[in-house]
Amino acid sequence: MESETKNSRLNRMETILHEKFQPVSILLRDVSLEHAGHPGMTKDSKETHFRLQMVSSKFSGRSTVENHRLVYAELGEEFKKGLHALEMDLSAP
């Protein structure tokens, strides 16, 4: 695996999401700058807040909470490494 300095959190997250969910469509955006000035955010805070829109058959027959838990489980390591917030819009095809 590439080092974290060469592979941004955005790229790592996209790779994980593609591998685990085989999405029909996916849009993952870094919205960290929208949170500048919030408590805990410093000038060095990078790639901490993301917005995800994803359509995957893996979400069929599941509740919104179940879908969110699936994504959180797959991205757990990123939360341990500084990901702070992930806004999600998840659906089945």
C-alpha positions in Angstrom: 0.0 0.0 0.0 1.2 3.5 -0.8 2.3 5.7 2.1 -0.3 8.0 3.4 1.7 11.1 2.2 1.4 9.9 -1.4 -2.1 8.6 -1.1 -4.7 11.1 0.1 -7.5 10.2 2.5 -9.9 10.9 -0.4 -8.1 8.4 -2.6 -7.9 5.8 0.2 -11.6 6.2 1.0 -12.6 6.0 -2.7 -10.6 2.8 -3.1 -12.2 1.2 -0.1 -15.7 2.2 -1.1 -15.2 0.9 -4.7 -13.8 -2.4 -3.4 -16.4 -3.1 -0.7 -19.6 -1.7 -2.3 -19.1 -1.9 -6.1 -21.2 1.3 -6.5 -23.3 2.1 -9.5 -22.4 5.7 -8.8 -20.3 7.5 -6.2 -19.4 11.0 -5.4 -17.0 11.7 -2.5 -16.1 15.3 -1.7 -13.7 16.8 0.8 -15.7 19.6 2.5 -13.1 20.2 5.3 -12.8 23.9 4.3 -16.5 24.5 5.1 -15.6 23.7 8.7 -12.7 26.1 9.1 -12.9 28.0 12.4 -15.0 25.3 14.1 -13.7 24.0 17.5 -10.9 21.5 17.1 -10.1 22.7 13.5 -6.7 24.2 13.0 -4.8 25.5 10.0 -3.2 22.1 9.8 -6.5 20.2 9.7 -6.8 18.5 6.4 -9.2 15.9 4.9 -11.3 15.8 8.1 -14.9 16.2 6.7 -16.4 14.5 3.7 -19.7 14.3 1.9 -20.6 11.0 0.2 -23.3 10.2 -2.3 -23.3 6.5 -3.2 -25.7 4.0 -4.9 -24.9 0.4 -4.4 -26.9 -2.9 -4.5 -25.3 -3.7 -1.1 -27.8 -1.2 0.4 -30.9 -3.1 -0.9 -33.3 -4.1 1.8 -31.4 -2.3 4.5 -32.4 0.6 6.7 -30.6 4.0 6.5 -28.9 3.2 9.9 -27.8 -0.2 8.7 -26.3 1.3 5.5 -24.4 4.0 7.5 -23.1 1.3 9.8 -21.8 -0.7 6.9 -19.9 2.3 5.5 -18.6 3.3 9.0 -17.3 -0.2 9.5 -15.3 -0.1 6.3 -13.9 3.3 7.0 -13.1 2.7 10.7 -9.3 3.0 10.2 -9.7 6.5 8.5 -11.7 7.7 11.6 -8.9 6.5 13.8 -6.4 8.5 11.7 -8.2 11.8 11.7 -11.4 11.6 9.7 -13.9 13.5 11.8 -17.2 13.6 9.9 -18.8 11.9 7.0 -22.2 13.1 5.7 -23.8 10.3 3.7 -26.6 9.9 1.2 -26.8 6.2 0.4 -29.3 4.3 -1.7 -29.9 1.1 -3.7 -30.3 1.2 -7.5 
